[in-house]
Amino acid sequence: MGKKYFGTDGIRGTANVGNMTADTALRVGLAAGRVFTRGQHRHRVVIGKDTRLSGYMIEPALVAGFTAVGMDVFQFGPLPTPAVAMLTRSLRADLGVMISASHNAFHDNGIKFFGPDGFKLSDEVELEIETLMDQELDEGLAKPADLGRAKRIEDAQARYIEFVKATFPRHLRLEGLKIVIDCANGAAYKVAPAALWELGAEVVPIGVGPNGFNINKDCGSTSPHAMCEVVKREGADIGIALDGDADRLIIADQNGRIIDGDQILALVARSWSESGRLTNDGIVSTVMSNLGLEKYLDSIGLKLQRTKVGDRYVVKYMRRHNYNVGGEQSGHIVLSDFNTTGDGLIGALQVLAVIQASGKTVADACHLFDSYPQLLKNVRYANGSPLEAPSVKDAIMDAENRLGDKGRLVIRKSGTEPLIRVMAEAEDDSLVKSIVDDVVVAVQAVAQK
């Protein structure tokens, strides 16, 4: 059975439209609260958010739902998604909630959940919540004396900063490094610069003036050009760009050249393998990771396991098969020795640890392989599934035949937007472009009808 509200990363949509209204937030609070009220203890839910204007609408509605079914609510204010996952465990909460649409523009927002173990909910639990969401609002309400209370946790940011710093080797410091940190005007705008400064770095912060509208706007990991320009202008050693909820990162070397999630995964995999920390002689990533990463790992005796796109699928595979390093090309870096979800700041600190221990420049340390030419294009559609059209299927089959064993073709629906994503990679750049263009034309012809 398909889901009505939840997508690949919680509930997400345009604020005050469709499934992203105060009514939906109230209903999901009521429903999730009922699902996670188990036993006779006082039940707790923790809530963090990013800096979007619509957070002021969604958070109170969630609080109303949770308290109405008897859960006590701890509110953190602006805080990264991985901090919410960590604090769910630390505060022995029954449920964690993050209000964010990650890398999307301000007009979108989302609600994602973490169970008491700090991991994202399974499809089965999300379906259970959805079933309750469509019931009458007076179902399962607490008695007047059993209503929940809500309180602000004032030191949540300090708790996360200390947690993050503890993942950095104690014998190392960041002294001597000039770091540009782009916080995307998002959830990490206070904690990320503070953590780097406390570890000894000279910090040049950008994207730290949120106003409710500018989250991810021309900044952050999805628009790293701003960071790259500041790195070059300031003569910095490294640039770090987070996204709106700080669960992913992109890095720039001292020349302003981008280092994506694949290169970061390669660096961490090699470092942890050499120190004996890497489990199962490999890492986990998605179908979108570059062939260059796979070839590089193979050359140093490590393997790459691929999953569907989405960090939740990466984490699921890691847990099931005992891997402790995983992530995505987009910059989700999951290091399960430290946290249960992608953590941009912790990922950055692991890169910085390698830099400081090696004495190399970022360019020399982090560019470990040459990526295969890779091209991704998106096609927006309105209704139905263009991928089911015979003409699109024929175009895909023709593209796969032309690629043969010289590359890869990945075509999928976005889990958060009405988009078909078409990606190809091969050693021949012109072949890649031709194949992607042909498939895109075929999809567009159907999508525009």
C-alpha positions in Angstrom: 0.0 0.0 0.0 1.3 3.4 -0.9 1.7 6.3 1.5 -0.6 9.3 1.5 1.5 11.7 3.6 5.0 10.4 4.0 7.7 10.4 1.2 11.3 9.3 1.2 12.2 11.7 4.1 9.1 12.3 6.2 6.3 14.6 5.2 7.3 17.4 2.9 5.6 20.1 0.7 4.8 23.7 0.2 4.0 25.5 3.4 0.3 26.1 4.1 -0.6 24.0 1.0 -1.7 20.4 0.6 0.0 18.2 3.2 2.0 20.9 4.8 -0.6 22.8 6.8 -1.2 23.3 10.5 -4.0 20.8 10.2 -1.6 18.1 9.0 0.9 19.0 11.7 -1.8 18.7 14.4 -3.0 15.4 13.0 0.5 13.9 12.7 1.2 15.0 16.2 -1.9 13.3 17.5 -1.2 10.2 15.5 2.5 9.8 16.1 1.9 10.5 19.8 -0.6 7.7 20.0 1.7 5.3 18.2 4.7 6.1 20.5 2.8 6.2 23.8 3.8 2.8 25.1 3.9 1.9 28.8 3.0 3.8 31.9 5.9 6.3 32.1 5.7 10.0 31.2 6.3 10.0 27.4 8.6 12.5 25.8 8.9 14.0 22.3 11.7 16.3 21.3 11.3 18.9 18.5 13.9 20.8 16.5 13.5 23.0 13.5 15.4 25.0 10.9 15.0 28.7 10.2 12.0 28.7 7.8 9.2 31.2 8.5 6.6 28.4 8.4 8.3 26.7 11.4 6.4 29.2 13.5 3.1 27.6 12.2 4.1 24.0 12.2 5.8 23.7 15.6 2.8 24.9 17.7 0.4 22.6 15.8 2.7 19.6 16.5 3.0 20.6 20.2 -0.8 20.8 20.4 -1.1 17.3 19.0 1.5 15.7 21.2 0.3 17.3 24.4 -3.3 16.4 23.6 -2.4 12.7 23.7 -0.4 13.1 26.9 3.2 13.5 25.7 5.6 16.0 27.2 7.3 18.1 24.6 10.9 19.4 24.7 11.5 22.2 22.2 15.0 23.0 21.0 14.5 25.8 18.5 16.8 26.0 15.5 19.1 22.9 15.6 20.5 20.5 13.0 18.7 17.3 12.1 21.5 15.1 13.4 21.4 17.0 16.7 17.7 16.0 17.1 18.6 12.4 16.4 21.3 12.5 19.1 19.2 14.3 21.7 16.3 11.9 21.1 18.6 9.3 22.5 20.3 11.4 25.1 17.1 12.7 26.7 15.6 9.2 26.6 12.7 10.5 24.5 10.1 8.2 22.9 10.1 10.2 19.7 12.2 12.9 17.9 10.8 15.4 15.4 12.7 17.7 13.0 10.8 20.5 11.2 12.7 21.0 7.9 12.7 20.7 4.2 16.5 20.2 4.2 18.0 21.7 1.0 14.7 23.1 -0.4 13.8 26.8 -0.6 12.1 28.6 2.3 8.6 28.1 0.9 8.8 24.3 1.5 8.8 22.6 4.8 8.7 19.1 6.2 8.3 16.9 9.3 10.5 14.0 9.8 10.7 11.6 12.8 13.2 9.6 14.7 12.4 6.7 16.9 13.7 6.3 20.5 16.9 4.7 19.1 17.6 7.9 17.0 16.9 6.2 13.7 14.3 7.3 11.1 11.1 5.4 11.2 10.4 2.4 9.1 7.8 2.3 6.3 5.6 0.2 8.5 5.5 2.6 11.3 4.9 5.6 9.0 1.9 3.7 7.5 0.6 3.1 11.1 0.8 6.8 11.8 -0.9 7.6 8.5 -3.8 5.3 9.4 -4.4 7.2 12.6 -4.0 10.6 10.9 -7.3 10.2 9.0 -9.3 9.4 12.1 -11.5 11.9 13.9 -9.5 14.5 15.9 -11.1 13.5 19.2 -9.8 9.9 19.0 -7.3 8.8 21.6 -7.2 12.1 23.5 -5.7 12.2 27.1 -7.8 12.9 30.1 -7.6 16.4 31.4 -5.2 15.5 34.2 -3.0 13.5 31.8 -2.3 16.2 29.2 1.3 16.8 28.3 3.5 19.8 29.1 5.8 21.7 26.8 9.2 23.4 27.7 12.2 24.9 26.0 15.6 23.2 26.3 17.8 26.3 26.5 21.2 24.4 26.3 20.4 22.1 23.3 22.9 23.9 21.1 25.7 23.6 23.7 24.9 19.9 24.2 25.3 19.3 20.4 28.5 21.3 20.2 30.1 19.2 22.9 28.9 16.0 21.3 30.3 17.0 17.9 33.7 18.0 19.4 34.0 14.7 21.1 34.1 13.0 17.7 37.3 14.8 16.8 40.6 13.1 17.9 41.6 14.5 21.3 45.3 14.8 20.3 44.5 17.1 17.3 43.4 20.7 17.1 42.4 23.0 14.2 44.9 25.7 15.0 46.6 27.0 11.9 43.6 26.3 9.7 41.5 29.1 8.2 38.0 27.7 7.6 35.1 29.2 5.6 31.9 27.7 7.0 28.6 28.3 5.0 25.6 27.5 7.2 23.0 28.1 4.4 21.2 30.5 6.7 19.9 27.3 8.3 19.8 25.2 11.4 23.5 25.2 12.1 24.1 28.9 11.9 25.2 29.1 15.5 26.5 25.6 16.3 28.8 25.0 13.3 31.0 28.2 13.6 31.1 27.8 17.4 32.3 24.1 17.2 35.1 24.9 14.7 36.2 28.0 16.7 36.3 26.0 20.0 38.6 23.4 18.3 41.0 26.2 17.4 40.3 27.2 13.9 40.2 30.7 12.4 36.6 30.7 11.3 35.1 32.8 8.4 31.3 32.3 8.7 28.8 33.0 5.9 25.2 32.1 5.6 24.6 32.9 9.3 22.0 35.6 9.0 18.6 33.7 8.7 15.5 35.8 8.3 12.9 33.1 7.6 13.2 33.5 3.8 16.9 33.1 2.9 17.6 29.5 3.9 19.5 27.7 1.1 19.2 30.9 -1.1 22.4 31.2 -3.2 24.3 29.5 -0.4 24.9 26.2 1.3 25.7 22.8 -0.1 23.4 23.1 -3.0 24.9 26.5 -4.1 28.5 26.1 -3.0 29.8 28.8 -5.4 29.4 31.4 -2.7 31.6 29.4 -0.3 34.2 28.8 -3.1 34.5 32.5 -3.8 35.0 33.4 -0.2 37.7 30.7 0.2 39.6 32.2 -2.7 39.1 35.8 -1.5 40.1 35.0 2.1 43.0 32.7 1.3 41.3 30.0 3.4 42.6 26.5 3.7 39.2 24.9 3.3 35.5 25.7 2.8 32.7 23.7 4.3 29.1 24.2 3.1 26.2 22.7 5.0 22.6 22.5 3.8 19.5 23.9 5.6 19.3 21.3 8.2 23.0 20.5 8.3 22.8 16.7 7.6 24.9 17.0 4.5 28.0 18.9 3.4 30.1 19.8 0.4 33.8 20.9 0.7 36.0 23.2 -1.3 39.8 23.0 -1.3 42.1 26.0 -1.0 41.7 26.7 -4.7 37.9 26.8 -4.5 37.6 23.4 -6.2 34.6 21.4 -5.1 35.0 18.1 -3.2 31.7 16.2 -3.2 30.3 13.4 -1.1 31.9 10.7 -3.1 35.4 12.1 -2.5 34.6 12.6 1.2 33.5 9.0 1.5 36.7 7.8 -0.3 38.8 9.8 2.1 37.0 8.6 5.3 37.0 5.0 4.0 40.7 5.0 3.3 41.6 6.6 6.6 39.4 4.4 8.7 40.6 1.3 6.8 44.2 2.2 7.5 43.5 2.7 11.2 41.5 -0.5 11.5 38.2 1.2 12.2 36.4 0.4 9.0 33.9 -2.5 9.3 33.2 -5.1 6.7 36.0 -3.8 4.3 33.7 -1.4 2.5 31.1 1.4 2.5 27.5 1.9 1.5 26.3 4.6 -1.0 23.5 4.9 -3.6 23.1 4.3 -7.3 24.0 7.9 -7.8 27.6 7.6 -6.6 30.2 7.9 -9.3 31.9 4.9 -11.0 35.2 6.6 -10.1 34.5 6.1 -6.4 33.7 2.4 -7.0 36.9 1.9 -9.1 39.0 3.7 -6.4 37.7 1.7 -3.6 38.3 -1.5 -5.5 42.0 -0.4 -6.1 42.6 -0.2 -2.3 40.8 -3.5 -1.6 37.4 -2.1 -0.4 34.0 -2.6 -1.8 31.1 -0.3 -2.5 27.5 -1.4 -1.8 24.8 0.5 -3.5 21.2 1.3 -2.4 18.3 3.3 -3.6 18.6 7.1 -3.3 18.0 8.4 0.2 20.0 8.3 3.3 17.4 6.2 5.1 18.1 3.4 2.7 21.8 3.8 3.1 21.4 3.6 6.9 19.1 0.6 6.7 21.7 -1.3 4.6 24.5 -0.3 7.0 22.6 -1.5 10.0 21.6 -4.8 8.4 25.0 -5.6 7.1 27.3 -4.1 9.7 28.9 -1.2 7.8 29.9 1.9 9.7 30.6 4.3 6.8 28.0 5.3 4.2 26.5 8.3 2.5 25.6 10.0 -0.8 27.3 12.0 -3.5 25.1 14.9 -2.5 27.0 15.1 0.8 25.1 12.9 3.3 27.9 11.3 5.3 26.7 8.7 7.8 29.3 7.6 10.4 27.4 5.2 12.6 30.2 5.1 15.2 29.0 8.6 16.1 25.5 9.2 15.0 22.4 7.5 13.5 21.9 9.7 10.5 23.8 12.0 8.2 25.8 14.7 10.0 27.4 17.4 8.0 29.5 18.8 10.9 30.8 15.5 12.1 31.6 14.5 8.5 33.6 17.8 8.1 35.5 17.1 11.3 36.6 13.7 10.0 38.0 15.3 6.9 39.7 17.9 9.0 41.2 15.2 11.2 42.8 13.6 8.1 44.1 17.0 7.0 45.7 17.9 10.3 47.2 14.4 10.8 48.6 14.2 7.3 50.0 17.8 7.0 48.8 17.9 3.4 46.8 20.6 1.8 43.1 19.9 1.2 43.7 19.6 -2.5 46.4 17.0 -2.1 44.5 15.0 0.6 41.0 15.0 -0.7 41.1 14.6 -4.5 41.6 10.8 -4.5 40.2 9.9 -7.9 39.0 11.4 -11.2 35.2 11.1 -11.5 33.7 9.6 -14.6 31.8 12.2 -16.7 28.3 12.2 -15.2 25.2 14.2 -16.1 22.0 14.5 -14.3 18.9 16.3 -15.7 15.4 16.7 -14.1 12.1 16.7 -15.9 9.0 18.0 -14.1 5.7 16.2 -14.6 2.1 16.9 -13.5 0.2 13.6 -13.4 0.8 9.9 -13.7 4.1 8.3 -14.3 5.9 9.2 -17.6 8.2 6.2 -17.0 5.3 3.9 -17.8 4.8 5.2 -21.4 6.0 2.8 -24.1 7.9 5.6 -25.9 9.9 6.3 -22.7 10.6 2.6 -22.1 11.9 2.3 -25.7 14.2 5.4 -25.2 15.6 3.9 -22.0 16.2 0.5 -23.6 18.0 2.2 -26.5 20.1 4.2 -24.1 21.1 1.1 -22.1 22.1 -0.7 -25.3 24.3 2.2 -26.4 26.0 2.3 -23.0 26.5 -1.4 -22.8 29.2 -2.1 -20.2 30.9 1.3 -20.7 28.8 3.1 -18.1 25.6 3.4 -16.1 22.1 4.8 -16.6 19.9 5.7 -13.6 16.4 6.9 -14.0 14.1 7.4 -11.0 11.3 9.5 -9.6 12.2 12.1 -7.0 10.9 11.2 -3.6 10.3 14.8 -2.6 9.3 16.6 -5.8 7.3 15.8 -9.0 10.5 15.2 -11.0 12.0 12.4 -13.1 15.7 12.3 -12.6 17.8 11.1 -15.5 21.5 10.4 -14.9 24.1 8.7 -17.0 27.9 8.3 -16.6 30.6 6.8 -18.8 34.2 7.6 -19.8 33.0 9.3 -23.0 31.5 12.7 -22.1 29.8 13.2 -25.5 28.1 9.8 -25.2 26.8 10.7 -21.7 25.3 14.0 -22.9 23.7 12.3 -26.0 22.1 9.6 -23.9 20.7 11.9 -21.2 19.4 14.3 -23.8 17.6 11.6 -25.7 15.9 10.1 -22.6 14.9 13.6 -21.4 13.3 14.5 -24.7 11.3 11.2 -24.5 10.2 11.9 -21.0 9.3 15.6 -21.7 7.1 14.5 -24.7 5.0 12.5 -22.3 5.1 14.8 -19.3 3.9 17.8 -21.3 0.8 16.1 -22.6 
